[in-house]
Amino acid sequence: MPLDFDYSNQNELYGQMPQNIKSVLSDKNSSKRMLSLLGWQLLAENLPNETLLSKVEFEEKGKPFIPNSTVCFNISNTKGIVVLAIHNKPVGIDVERLRKPRESIYPRVFSSEEISSISCSEDFTRLWTRKEAVVKLFGGGISMGLNSFSVLKDEFEVFGKQVKIEPVFIDGFIAHLAVYA
Protein backbone atom coordinates (compact mmCIF):
# COMPACT_ATOMS: atom_id res chain seq x y z
CA MET A 1 0.00 0.00 0.00
CA PRO A 2 1.97 3.05 -1.16
CA LEU A 3 1.21 5.82 1.28
CA ASP A 4 -0.53 8.98 0.22
CA PHE A 5 -2.38 9.50 3.46
CA ASP A 6 -3.67 12.46 5.41
CA TYR A 7 -1.82 12.12 8.70
CA SER A 8 -4.40 14.31 10.46
CA ASN A 9 -6.68 11.24 10.44
CA GLN A 10 -4.34 9.38 12.81
CA ASN A 11 -6.47 9.92 15.93
CA GLU A 12 -9.65 8.91 14.10
CA LEU A 13 -8.04 5.73 12.78
CA TYR A 14 -6.55 4.96 16.20
CA GLY A 15 -9.99 5.36 17.77
CA GLN A 16 -11.39 2.69 15.44
CA MET A 17 -8.84 0.08 16.53
CA PRO A 18 -9.77 -2.57 19.10
CA GLN A 19 -8.01 -2.32 22.49
CA ASN A 20 -5.62 -5.20 21.78
CA ILE A 21 -4.21 -3.29 18.81
CA LYS A 22 -4.18 0.08 20.60
CA SER A 23 -1.99 -1.44 23.31
CA VAL A 24 0.82 -2.21 20.83
CA LEU A 25 0.54 1.20 19.18
CA SER A 26 0.85 3.31 22.32
CA ASP A 27 4.65 3.17 22.54
CA LYS A 28 5.38 4.29 18.98
CA ASN A 29 6.31 7.79 17.87
CA SER A 30 3.96 9.60 15.51
CA SER A 31 5.36 8.52 12.13
CA LYS A 32 5.95 4.89 13.20
CA ARG A 33 2.52 4.81 14.82
CA MET A 34 0.88 6.01 11.61
CA LEU A 35 2.56 3.30 9.54
CA SER A 36 1.54 0.67 12.10
CA LEU A 37 -2.01 2.01 12.18
CA LEU A 38 -2.21 1.76 8.41
CA GLY A 39 -0.92 -1.80 8.55
CA TRP A 40 -3.59 -2.81 11.04
CA GLN A 41 -6.26 -1.01 9.00
CA LEU A 42 -5.08 -2.84 5.88
CA LEU A 43 -5.36 -6.13 7.77
CA ALA A 44 -8.84 -5.25 9.07
CA GLU A 45 -10.02 -4.51 5.53
CA ASN A 46 -8.72 -7.87 4.26
CA LEU A 47 -9.83 -10.25 7.00
CA PRO A 48 -12.72 -12.58 6.16
CA ASN A 49 -14.52 -11.53 9.34
CA GLU A 50 -14.42 -8.03 10.85
CA THR A 51 -14.32 -9.38 14.43
CA LEU A 52 -11.02 -11.20 13.86
CA LEU A 53 -8.93 -8.06 14.41
CA SER A 54 -10.10 -7.87 18.03
CA LYS A 55 -8.96 -11.48 18.53
CA VAL A 56 -5.33 -10.82 17.54
CA GLU A 57 -2.84 -11.91 20.18
CA PHE A 58 0.94 -11.61 20.32
CA GLU A 59 3.58 -14.28 20.81
CA GLU A 60 6.33 -13.75 23.39
CA LYS A 61 8.59 -11.97 20.88
CA GLY A 62 5.72 -9.89 19.48
CA LYS A 63 4.57 -11.82 16.40
CA PRO A 64 0.82 -11.25 15.98
CA PHE A 65 -1.54 -14.16 15.34
CA ILE A 66 -5.23 -15.01 15.47
CA PRO A 67 -5.85 -17.97 17.80
CA ASN A 68 -7.94 -20.87 16.48
CA SER A 69 -7.94 -19.41 12.97
CA THR A 70 -6.60 -20.56 9.63
CA VAL A 71 -5.80 -16.92 8.82
CA CYS A 72 -2.07 -16.22 9.17
CA PHE A 73 -0.66 -12.78 8.43
CA ASN A 74 2.36 -10.55 8.69
CA ILE A 75 2.76 -6.80 8.25
CA SER A 76 5.85 -4.79 7.35
CA ASN A 77 6.43 -1.11 6.77
CA THR A 78 9.16 1.28 5.92
CA LYS A 79 9.05 4.97 5.13
CA GLY A 80 6.39 5.42 2.46
CA ILE A 81 4.84 1.93 2.32
CA VAL A 82 2.97 -0.73 4.27
CA VAL A 83 2.73 -4.33 3.04
CA LEU A 84 0.51 -7.13 4.27
CA ALA A 85 0.78 -10.86 3.65
CA ILE A 86 -2.20 -13.10 4.40
CA HIS A 87 -1.84 -16.87 4.03
CA ASN A 88 -3.39 -20.10 5.26
CA LYS A 89 -0.09 -21.02 6.95
CA PRO A 90 2.52 -18.97 8.85
CA VAL A 91 4.07 -16.19 6.81
CA GLY A 92 6.74 -13.51 7.16
CA ILE A 93 7.21 -10.43 4.98
CA ASP A 94 9.67 -7.56 4.92
CA VAL A 95 9.92 -4.43 2.77
CA GLU A 96 12.67 -1.83 2.58
CA ARG A 97 13.85 1.00 0.42
CA LEU A 98 17.30 0.49 -1.03
CA ARG A 99 19.61 0.63 1.98
CA LYS A 100 23.25 1.54 2.27
CA PRO A 101 25.19 -1.53 3.44
CA ARG A 102 26.13 -1.43 7.12
CA GLU A 103 29.21 -3.62 7.08
CA SER A 104 29.55 -3.50 10.87
CA ILE A 105 26.47 -5.73 11.25
CA TYR A 106 27.44 -8.32 8.62
CA PRO A 107 29.03 -10.85 11.02
CA ARG A 108 26.02 -10.79 13.39
CA VAL A 109 23.38 -11.04 10.67
CA PHE A 110 24.80 -12.84 7.65
CA SER A 111 26.56 -16.16 7.06
CA SER A 112 30.04 -16.01 5.51
CA GLU A 113 28.51 -17.19 2.21
CA GLU A 114 26.01 -14.32 2.31
CA ILE A 115 28.70 -11.76 3.19
CA SER A 116 30.72 -12.88 0.16
CA SER A 117 27.71 -12.30 -2.10
CA ILE A 118 27.21 -8.63 -1.11
CA SER A 119 28.73 -6.28 -3.66
CA CYS A 120 26.26 -3.35 -3.69
CA SER A 121 23.32 -1.74 -1.87
CA GLU A 122 20.82 -3.85 -3.80
CA ASP A 123 22.52 -7.10 -2.73
CA PHE A 124 22.55 -5.95 0.90
CA THR A 125 18.89 -4.88 0.88
CA ARG A 126 17.80 -8.05 -0.92
CA LEU A 127 19.57 -10.25 1.65
CA TRP A 128 18.31 -8.11 4.53
CA THR A 129 14.64 -8.43 3.46
CA ARG A 130 15.03 -12.17 2.82
CA LYS A 131 16.58 -12.68 6.27
CA GLU A 132 14.01 -10.46 7.98
CA ALA A 133 11.11 -12.28 6.28
CA VAL A 134 12.45 -15.58 7.68
CA VAL A 135 12.87 -14.06 11.15
CA LYS A 136 9.28 -12.80 11.01
CA LEU A 137 8.05 -16.20 9.77
CA PHE A 138 9.54 -17.85 12.86
CA GLY A 139 8.52 -14.98 15.12
CA GLY A 140 12.09 -14.66 16.38
CA GLY A 141 14.69 -12.00 16.63
CA ILE A 142 18.42 -11.49 16.62
CA SER A 143 18.72 -14.25 19.24
CA MET A 144 17.84 -16.76 16.49
CA GLY A 145 21.47 -16.86 15.42
CA LEU A 146 20.89 -15.04 12.14
CA ASN A 147 24.38 -15.77 10.85
CA SER A 148 23.84 -19.53 11.36
CA PHE A 149 21.73 -19.92 8.21
CA SER A 150 21.81 -18.64 4.65
CA VAL A 151 18.92 -17.18 2.65
CA LEU A 152 20.74 -17.20 -0.70
CA LYS A 153 18.57 -20.04 -2.05
CA ASP A 154 14.83 -19.74 -2.58
CA GLU A 155 14.17 -22.98 -0.65
CA PHE A 156 16.24 -24.24 2.28
CA GLU A 157 16.03 -25.82 5.71
CA VAL A 158 16.46 -23.74 8.83
CA PHE A 159 15.87 -24.86 12.42
CA GLY A 160 14.44 -28.17 11.14
CA LYS A 161 11.85 -26.57 8.85
CA GLN A 162 11.74 -26.17 5.08
CA VAL A 163 11.35 -22.52 4.13
CA LYS A 164 10.53 -20.94 0.79
CA ILE A 165 11.27 -17.28 -0.01
CA GLU A 166 9.64 -15.35 -2.85
CA PRO A 167 10.29 -11.81 -4.06
CA VAL A 168 7.47 -9.29 -3.92
CA PHE A 169 7.77 -6.76 -6.73
CA ILE A 170 6.99 -3.17 -5.73
CA ASP A 171 8.46 -0.22 -7.64
CA GLY A 172 11.07 1.58 -5.58
CA PHE A 173 11.23 -1.08 -2.85
CA ILE A 174 12.71 -4.49 -2.22
CA ALA A 175 10.44 -6.99 -0.48
CA HIS A 176 10.40 -10.71 0.24
CA LEU A 177 7.85 -13.17 1.59
CA ALA A 178 8.76 -16.34 3.53
CA VAL A 179 6.53 -19.38 4.15
CA TYR A 180 7.07 -22.95 5.29
CA ALA A 181 7.52 -25.08 2.17
DRENTI-158899 format. One record per residue (C-alpha): residue number from 1; x, y, z; residue in three letters. Coordinates in nm, 2 decimals, padded with zeros to 4 digits, always signed. Last residue first. Example, Ala and Ser with C-alpha at 12.3 -4.5 7.8 and 13.67 -1.06 7.14 Angstrom:
<sites>
<site><n>2</n><c1>+01.37</c1><c2>-00.11</c2><c3>+00.71</c3><res>SER</res></site>
<site><n>1</n><c1>+01.23</c1><c2>-00.45</c2><c3>+00.78</c3><res>ALA</res></site>
</sites>
This chain:
<sites>
<site><n>181</n><c1>+00.75</c1><c2>-02.51</c2><c3>+00.22</c3><res>ALA</res></site>
<site><n>180</n><c1>+00.71</c1><c2>-02.29</c2><c3>+00.53</c3><res>TYR</res></site>
<site><n>179</n><c1>+00.65</c1><c2>-01.94</c2><c3>+00.41</c3><res>VAL</res></site>
<site><n>178</n><c1>+00.88</c1><c2>-01.63</c2><c3>+00.35</c3><res>ALA</res></site>
<site><n>177</n><c1>+00.79</c1><c2>-01.32</c2><c3>+00.16</c3><res>LEU</res></site>
<site><n>176</n><c1>+01.04</c1><c2>-01.07</c2><c3>+00.02</c3><res>HIS</res></site>
<site><n>175</n><c1>+01.04</c1><c2>-00.70</c2><c3>-00.05</c3><res>ALA</res></site>
<site><n>174</n><c1>+01.27</c1><c2>-00.45</c2><c3>-00.22</c3><res>ILE</res></site>
<site><n>173</n><c1>+01.12</c1><c2>-00.11</c2><c3>-00.29</c3><res>PHE</res></site>
<site><n>172</n><c1>+01.11</c1><c2>+00.16</c2><c3>-00.56</c3><res>GLY</res></site>
<site><n>171</n><c1>+00.85</c1><c2>-00.02</c2><c3>-00.76</c3><res>ASP</res></site>
<site><n>170</n><c1>+00.70</c1><c2>-00.32</c2><c3>-00.57</c3><res>ILE</res></site>
<site><n>169</n><c1>+00.78</c1><c2>-00.68</c2><c3>-00.67</c3><res>PHE</res></site>
<site><n>168</n><c1>+00.75</c1><c2>-00.93</c2><c3>-00.39</c3><res>VAL</res></site>
<site><n>167</n><c1>+01.03</c1><c2>-01.18</c2><c3>-00.41</c3><res>PRO</res></site>
<site><n>166</n><c1>+00.96</c1><c2>-01.54</c2><c3>-00.29</c3><res>GLU</res></site>
<site><n>165</n><c1>+01.13</c1><c2>-01.73</c2><c3>+00.00</c3><res>ILE</res></site>
<site><n>164</n><c1>+01.05</c1><c2>-02.09</c2><c3>+00.08</c3><res>LYS</res></site>
<site><n>163</n><c1>+01.14</c1><c2>-02.25</c2><c3>+00.41</c3><res>VAL</res></site>
<site><n>162</n><c1>+01.17</c1><c2>-02.62</c2><c3>+00.51</c3><res>GLN</res></site>
<site><n>161</n><c1>+01.19</c1><c2>-02.66</c2><c3>+00.88</c3><res>LYS</res></site>
<site><n>160</n><c1>+01.44</c1><c2>-02.82</c2><c3>+01.11</c3><res>GLY</res></site>
<site><n>159</n><c1>+01.59</c1><c2>-02.49</c2><c3>+01.24</c3><res>PHE</res></site>
<site><n>158</n><c1>+01.65</c1><c2>-02.37</c2><c3>+00.88</c3><res>VAL</res></site>
<site><n>157</n><c1>+01.60</c1><c2>-02.58</c2><c3>+00.57</c3><res>GLU</res></site>
<site><n>156</n><c1>+01.62</c1><c2>-02.42</c2><c3>+00.23</c3><res>PHE</res></site>
<site><n>155</n><c1>+01.42</c1><c2>-02.30</c2><c3>-00.06</c3><res>GLU</res></site>
<site><n>154</n><c1>+01.48</c1><c2>-01.97</c2><c3>-00.26</c3><res>ASP</res></site>
<site><n>153</n><c1>+01.86</c1><c2>-02.00</c2><c3>-00.21</c3><res>LYS</res></site>
<site><n>152</n><c1>+02.07</c1><c2>-01.72</c2><c3>-00.07</c3><res>LEU</res></site>
<site><n>151</n><c1>+01.89</c1><c2>-01.72</c2><c3>+00.26</c3><res>VAL</res></site>
<site><n>150</n><c1>+02.18</c1><c2>-01.86</c2><c3>+00.46</c3><res>SER</res></site>
<site><n>149</n><c1>+02.17</c1><c2>-01.99</c2><c3>+00.82</c3><res>PHE</res></site>
<site><n>148</n><c1>+02.38</c1><c2>-01.95</c2><c3>+01.14</c3><res>SER</res></site>
<site><n>147</n><c1>+02.44</c1><c2>-01.58</c2><c3>+01.09</c3><res>ASN</res></site>
<site><n>146</n><c1>+02.09</c1><c2>-01.50</c2><c3>+01.21</c3><res>LEU</res></site>
<site><n>145</n><c1>+02.15</c1><c2>-01.69</c2><c3>+01.54</c3><res>GLY</res></site>
<site><n>144</n><c1>+01.78</c1><c2>-01.68</c2><c3>+01.65</c3><res>MET</res></site>
<site><n>143</n><c1>+01.87</c1><c2>-01.43</c2><c3>+01.92</c3><res>SER</res></site>
<site><n>142</n><c1>+01.84</c1><c2>-01.15</c2><c3>+01.66</c3><res>ILE</res></site>
<site><n>141</n><c1>+01.47</c1><c2>-01.20</c2><c3>+01.66</c3><res>GLY</res></site>
<site><n>140</n><c1>+01.21</c1><c2>-01.47</c2><c3>+01.64</c3><res>GLY</res></site>
<site><n>139</n><c1>+00.85</c1><c2>-01.50</c2><c3>+01.51</c3><res>GLY</res></site>
<site><n>138</n><c1>+00.95</c1><c2>-01.78</c2><c3>+01.29</c3><res>PHE</res></site>
<site><n>137</n><c1>+00.80</c1><c2>-01.62</c2><c3>+00.98</c3><res>LEU</res></site>
<site><n>136</n><c1>+00.93</c1><c2>-01.28</c2><c3>+01.10</c3><res>LYS</res></site>
<site><n>135</n><c1>+01.29</c1><c2>-01.41</c2><c3>+01.12</c3><res>VAL</res></site>
<site><n>134</n><c1>+01.24</c1><c2>-01.56</c2><c3>+00.77</c3><res>VAL</res></site>
<site><n>133</n><c1>+01.11</c1><c2>-01.23</c2><c3>+00.63</c3><res>ALA</res></site>
<site><n>132</n><c1>+01.40</c1><c2>-01.05</c2><c3>+00.80</c3><res>GLU</res></site>
<site><n>131</n><c1>+01.66</c1><c2>-01.27</c2><c3>+00.63</c3><res>LYS</res></site>
<site><n>130</n><c1>+01.50</c1><c2>-01.22</c2><c3>+00.28</c3><res>ARG</res></site>
<site><n>129</n><c1>+01.46</c1><c2>-00.84</c2><c3>+00.35</c3><res>THR</res></site>
<site><n>128</n><c1>+01.83</c1><c2>-00.81</c2><c3>+00.45</c3><res>TRP</res></site>
<site><n>127</n><c1>+01.96</c1><c2>-01.03</c2><c3>+00.16</c3><res>LEU</res></site>
<site><n>126</n><c1>+01.78</c1><c2>-00.81</c2><c3>-00.09</c3><res>ARG</res></site>
<site><n>125</n><c1>+01.89</c1><c2>-00.49</c2><c3>+00.09</c3><res>THR</res></site>
<site><n>124</n><c1>+02.25</c1><c2>-00.60</c2><c3>+00.09</c3><res>PHE</res></site>
<site><n>123</n><c1>+02.25</c1><c2>-00.71</c2><c3>-00.27</c3><res>ASP</res></site>
<site><n>122</n><c1>+02.08</c1><c2>-00.38</c2><c3>-00.38</c3><res>GLU</res></site>
<site><n>121</n><c1>+02.33</c1><c2>-00.17</c2><c3>-00.19</c3><res>SER</res></site>
<site><n>120</n><c1>+02.63</c1><c2>-00.34</c2><c3>-00.37</c3><res>CYS</res></site>
<site><n>119</n><c1>+02.87</c1><c2>-00.63</c2><c3>-00.37</c3><res>SER</res></site>
<site><n>118</n><c1>+02.72</c1><c2>-00.86</c2><c3>-00.11</c3><res>ILE</res></site>
<site><n>117</n><c1>+02.77</c1><c2>-01.23</c2><c3>-00.21</c3><res>SER</res></site>
<site><n>116</n><c1>+03.07</c1><c2>-01.29</c2><c3>+00.02</c3><res>SER</res></site>
<site><n>115</n><c1>+02.87</c1><c2>-01.18</c2><c3>+00.32</c3><res>ILE</res></site>
<site><n>114</n><c1>+02.60</c1><c2>-01.43</c2><c3>+00.23</c3><res>GLU</res></site>
<site><n>113</n><c1>+02.85</c1><c2>-01.72</c2><c3>+00.22</c3><res>GLU</res></site>
<site><n>112</n><c1>+03.00</c1><c2>-01.60</c2><c3>+00.55</c3><res>SER</res></site>
<site><n>111</n><c1>+02.66</c1><c2>-01.62</c2><c3>+00.71</c3><res>SER</res></site>
<site><n>110</n><c1>+02.48</c1><c2>-01.28</c2><c3>+00.77</c3><res>PHE</res></site>
<site><n>109</n><c1>+02.34</c1><c2>-01.10</c2><c3>+01.07</c3><res>VAL</res></site>
<site><n>108</n><c1>+02.60</c1><c2>-01.08</c2><c3>+01.34</c3><res>ARG</res></site>
<site><n>107</n><c1>+02.90</c1><c2>-01.08</c2><c3>+01.10</c3><res>PRO</res></site>
<site><n>106</n><c1>+02.74</c1><c2>-00.83</c2><c3>+00.86</c3><res>TYR</res></site>
<site><n>105</n><c1>+02.65</c1><c2>-00.57</c2><c3>+01.13</c3><res>ILE</res></site>
<site><n>104</n><c1>+02.95</c1><c2>-00.35</c2><c3>+01.09</c3><res>SER</res></site>
<site><n>103</n><c1>+02.92</c1><c2>-00.36</c2><c3>+00.71</c3><res>GLU</res></site>
<site><n>102</n><c1>+02.61</c1><c2>-00.14</c2><c3>+00.71</c3><res>ARG</res></site>
<site><n>101</n><c1>+02.52</c1><c2>-00.15</c2><c3>+00.34</c3><res>PRO</res></site>
<site><n>100</n><c1>+02.32</c1><c2>+00.15</c2><c3>+00.23</c3><res>LYS</res></site>
<site><n>99</n><c1>+01.96</c1><c2>+00.06</c2><c3>+00.20</c3><res>ARG</res></site>
<site><n>98</n><c1>+01.73</c1><c2>+00.05</c2><c3>-00.10</c3><res>LEU</res></site>
<site><n>97</n><c1>+01.38</c1><c2>+00.10</c2><c3>+00.04</c3><res>ARG</res></site>
<site><n>96</n><c1>+01.27</c1><c2>-00.18</c2><c3>+00.26</c3><res>GLU</res></site>
<site><n>95</n><c1>+00.99</c1><c2>-00.44</c2><c3>+00.28</c3><res>VAL</res></site>
<site><n>94</n><c1>+00.97</c1><c2>-00.76</c2><c3>+00.49</c3><res>ASP</res></site>
<site><n>93</n><c1>+00.72</c1><c2>-01.04</c2><c3>+00.50</c3><res>ILE</res></site>
<site><n>92</n><c1>+00.67</c1><c2>-01.35</c2><c3>+00.72</c3><res>GLY</res></site>
<site><n>91</n><c1>+00.41</c1><c2>-01.62</c2><c3>+00.68</c3><res>VAL</res></site>
<site><n>90</n><c1>+00.25</c1><c2>-01.90</c2><c3>+00.89</c3><res>PRO</res></site>
<site><n>89</n><c1>-00.01</c1><c2>-02.10</c2><c3>+00.69</c3><res>LYS</res></site>
<site><n>88</n><c1>-00.34</c1><c2>-02.01</c2><c3>+00.53</c3><res>ASN</res></site>
<site><n>87</n><c1>-00.18</c1><c2>-01.69</c2><c3>+00.40</c3><res>HIS</res></site>
<site><n>86</n><c1>-00.22</c1><c2>-01.31</c2><c3>+00.44</c3><res>ILE</res></site>
<site><n>85</n><c1>+00.08</c1><c2>-01.09</c2><c3>+00.36</c3><res>ALA</res></site>
<site><n>84</n><c1>+00.05</c1><c2>-00.71</c2><c3>+00.43</c3><res>LEU</res></site>
<site><n>83</n><c1>+00.27</c1><c2>-00.43</c2><c3>+00.30</c3><res>VAL</res></site>
<site><n>82</n><c1>+00.30</c1><c2>-00.07</c2><c3>+00.43</c3><res>VAL</res></site>
<site><n>81</n><c1>+00.48</c1><c2>+00.19</c2><c3>+00.23</c3><res>ILE</res></site>
<site><n>80</n><c1>+00.64</c1><c2>+00.54</c2><c3>+00.25</c3><res>GLY</res></site>
<site><n>79</n><c1>+00.90</c1><c2>+00.50</c2><c3>+00.51</c3><res>LYS</res></site>
<site><n>78</n><c1>+00.92</c1><c2>+00.13</c2><c3>+00.59</c3><res>THR</res></site>
<site><n>77</n><c1>+00.64</c1><c2>-00.11</c2><c3>+00.68</c3><res>ASN</res></site>
<site><n>76</n><c1>+00.59</c1><c2>-00.48</c2><c3>+00.74</c3><res>SER</res></site>
<site><n>75</n><c1>+00.28</c1><c2>-00.68</c2><c3>+00.83</c3><res>ILE</res></site>
<site><n>74</n><c1>+00.24</c1><c2>-01.05</c2><c3>+00.87</c3><res>ASN</res></site>
<site><n>73</n><c1>-00.07</c1><c2>-01.28</c2><c3>+00.84</c3><res>PHE</res></site>
<site><n>72</n><c1>-00.21</c1><c2>-01.62</c2><c3>+00.92</c3><res>CYS</res></site>
<site><n>71</n><c1>-00.58</c1><c2>-01.69</c2><c3>+00.88</c3><res>VAL</res></site>
<site><n>70</n><c1>-00.66</c1><c2>-02.06</c2><c3>+00.96</c3><res>THR</res></site>
<site><n>69</n><c1>-00.79</c1><c2>-01.94</c2><c3>+01.30</c3><res>SER</res></site>
<site><n>68</n><c1>-00.79</c1><c2>-02.09</c2><c3>+01.65</c3><res>ASN</res></site>
<site><n>67</n><c1>-00.59</c1><c2>-01.80</c2><c3>+01.78</c3><res>PRO</res></site>
<site><n>66</n><c1>-00.52</c1><c2>-01.50</c2><c3>+01.55</c3><res>ILE</res></site>
<site><n>65</n><c1>-00.15</c1><c2>-01.42</c2><c3>+01.53</c3><res>PHE</res></site>
<site><n>64</n><c1>+00.08</c1><c2>-01.12</c2><c3>+01.60</c3><res>PRO</res></site>
<site><n>63</n><c1>+00.46</c1><c2>-01.18</c2><c3>+01.64</c3><res>LYS</res></site>
<site><n>62</n><c1>+00.57</c1><c2>-00.99</c2><c3>+01.95</c3><res>GLY</res></site>
<site><n>61</n><c1>+00.86</c1><c2>-01.20</c2><c3>+02.09</c3><res>LYS</res></site>
<site><n>60</n><c1>+00.63</c1><c2>-01.37</c2><c3>+02.34</c3><res>GLU</res></site>
<site><n>59</n><c1>+00.36</c1><c2>-01.43</c2><c3>+02.08</c3><res>GLU</res></site>
<site><n>58</n><c1>+00.09</c1><c2>-01.16</c2><c3>+02.03</c3><res>PHE</res></site>
<site><n>57</n><c1>-00.28</c1><c2>-01.19</c2><c3>+02.02</c3><res>GLU</res></site>
<site><n>56</n><c1>-00.53</c1><c2>-01.08</c2><c3>+01.75</c3><res>VAL</res></site>
<site><n>55</n><c1>-00.90</c1><c2>-01.15</c2><c3>+01.85</c3><res>LYS</res></site>
<site><n>54</n><c1>-01.01</c1><c2>-00.79</c2><c3>+01.80</c3><res>SER</res></site>
<site><n>53</n><c1>-00.89</c1><c2>-00.81</c2><c3>+01.44</c3><res>LEU</res></site>
<site><n>52</n><c1>-01.10</c1><c2>-01.12</c2><c3>+01.39</c3><res>LEU</res></site>
<site><n>51</n><c1>-01.43</c1><c2>-00.94</c2><c3>+01.44</c3><res>THR</res></site>
<site><n>50</n><c1>-01.44</c1><c2>-00.80</c2><c3>+01.09</c3><res>GLU</res></site>
<site><n>49</n><c1>-01.45</c1><c2>-01.15</c2><c3>+00.93</c3><res>ASN</res></site>
<site><n>48</n><c1>-01.27</c1><c2>-01.26</c2><c3>+00.62</c3><res>PRO</res></site>
<site><n>47</n><c1>-00.98</c1><c2>-01.02</c2><c3>+00.70</c3><res>LEU</res></site>
<site><n>46</n><c1>-00.87</c1><c2>-00.79</c2><c3>+00.43</c3><res>ASN</res></site>
<site><n>45</n><c1>-01.00</c1><c2>-00.45</c2><c3>+00.55</c3><res>GLU</res></site>
<site><n>44</n><c1>-00.88</c1><c2>-00.53</c2><c3>+00.91</c3><res>ALA</res></site>
<site><n>43</n><c1>-00.54</c1><c2>-00.61</c2><c3>+00.78</c3><res>LEU</res></site>
<site><n>42</n><c1>-00.51</c1><c2>-00.28</c2><c3>+00.59</c3><res>LEU</res></site>
<site><n>41</n><c1>-00.63</c1><c2>-00.10</c2><c3>+00.90</c3><res>GLN</res></site>
<site><n>40</n><c1>-00.36</c1><c2>-00.28</c2><c3>+01.10</c3><res>TRP</res></site>
<site><n>39</n><c1>-00.09</c1><c2>-00.18</c2><c3>+00.85</c3><res>GLY</res></site>
<site><n>38</n><c1>-00.22</c1><c2>+00.18</c2><c3>+00.84</c3><res>LEU</res></site>
<site><n>37</n><c1>-00.20</c1><c2>+00.20</c2><c3>+01.22</c3><res>LEU</res></site>
<site><n>36</n><c1>+00.15</c1><c2>+00.07</c2><c3>+01.21</c3><res>SER</res></site>
<site><n>35</n><c1>+00.26</c1><c2>+00.33</c2><c3>+00.95</c3><res>LEU</res></site>
<site><n>34</n><c1>+00.09</c1><c2>+00.60</c2><c3>+01.16</c3><res>MET</res></site>
<site><n>33</n><c1>+00.25</c1><c2>+00.48</c2><c3>+01.48</c3><res>ARG</res></site>
<site><n>32</n><c1>+00.59</c1><c2>+00.49</c2><c3>+01.32</c3><res>LYS</res></site>
<site><n>31</n><c1>+00.54</c1><c2>+00.85</c2><c3>+01.21</c3><res>SER</res></site>
<site><n>30</n><c1>+00.40</c1><c2>+00.96</c2><c3>+01.55</c3><res>SER</res></site>
<site><n>29</n><c1>+00.63</c1><c2>+00.78</c2><c3>+01.79</c3><res>ASN</res></site>
<site><n>28</n><c1>+00.54</c1><c2>+00.43</c2><c3>+01.90</c3><res>LYS</res></site>
<site><n>27</n><c1>+00.47</c1><c2>+00.32</c2><c3>+02.25</c3><res>ASP</res></site>
<site><n>26</n><c1>+00.09</c1><c2>+00.33</c2><c3>+02.23</c3><res>SER</res></site>
<site><n>25</n><c1>+00.05</c1><c2>+00.12</c2><c3>+01.92</c3><res>LEU</res></site>
<site><n>24</n><c1>+00.08</c1><c2>-00.22</c2><c3>+02.08</c3><res>VAL</res></site>
<site><n>23</n><c1>-00.20</c1><c2>-00.14</c2><c3>+02.33</c3><res>SER</res></site>
<site><n>22</n><c1>-00.42</c1><c2>+00.01</c2><c3>+02.06</c3><res>LYS</res></site>
<site><n>21</n><c1>-00.42</c1><c2>-00.33</c2><c3>+01.88</c3><res>ILE</res></site>
<site><n>20</n><c1>-00.56</c1><c2>-00.52</c2><c3>+02.18</c3><res>ASN</res></site>
<site><n>19</n><c1>-00.80</c1><c2>-00.23</c2><c3>+02.25</c3><res>GLN</res></site>
<site><n>18</n><c1>-00.98</c1><c2>-00.26</c2><c3>+01.91</c3><res>PRO</res></site>
<site><n>17</n><c1>-00.88</c1><c2>+00.01</c2><c3>+01.65</c3><res>MET</res></site>
<site><n>16</n><c1>-01.14</c1><c2>+00.27</c2><c3>+01.54</c3><res>GLN</res></site>
<site><n>15</n><c1>-01.00</c1><c2>+00.54</c2><c3>+01.78</c3><res>GLY</res></site>
<site><n>14</n><c1>-00.66</c1><c2>+00.50</c2><c3>+01.62</c3><res>TYR</res></site>
<site><n>13</n><c1>-00.80</c1><c2>+00.57</c2><c3>+01.28</c3><res>LEU</res></site>
<site><n>12</n><c1>-00.96</c1><c2>+00.89</c2><c3>+01.41</c3><res>GLU</res></site>
<site><n>11</n><c1>-00.65</c1><c2>+00.99</c2><c3>+01.59</c3><res>ASN</res></site>
<site><n>10</n><c1>-00.43</c1><c2>+00.94</c2><c3>+01.28</c3><res>GLN</res></site>
<site><n>9</n><c1>-00.67</c1><c2>+01.12</c2><c3>+01.04</c3><res>ASN</res></site>
<site><n>8</n><c1>-00.44</c1><c2>+01.43</c2><c3>+01.05</c3><res>SER</res></site>
<site><n>7</n><c1>-00.18</c1><c2>+01.21</c2><c3>+00.87</c3><res>TYR</res></site>
<site><n>6</n><c1>-00.37</c1><c2>+01.25</c2><c3>+00.54</c3><res>ASP</res></site>
<site><n>5</n><c1>-00.24</c1><c2>+00.95</c2><c3>+00.35</c3><res>PHE</res></site>
<site><n>4</n><c1>-00.05</c1><c2>+00.90</c2><c3>+00.02</c3><res>ASP</res></site>
<site><n>3</n><c1>+00.12</c1><c2>+00.58</c2><c3>+00.13</c3><res>LEU</res></site>
<site><n>2</n><c1>+00.20</c1><c2>+00.31</c2><c3>-00.12</c3><res>PRO</res></site>
<site><n>1</n><c1>+00.00</c1><c2>+00.00</c2><c3>+00.00</c3><res>MET</res></site>
</sites>
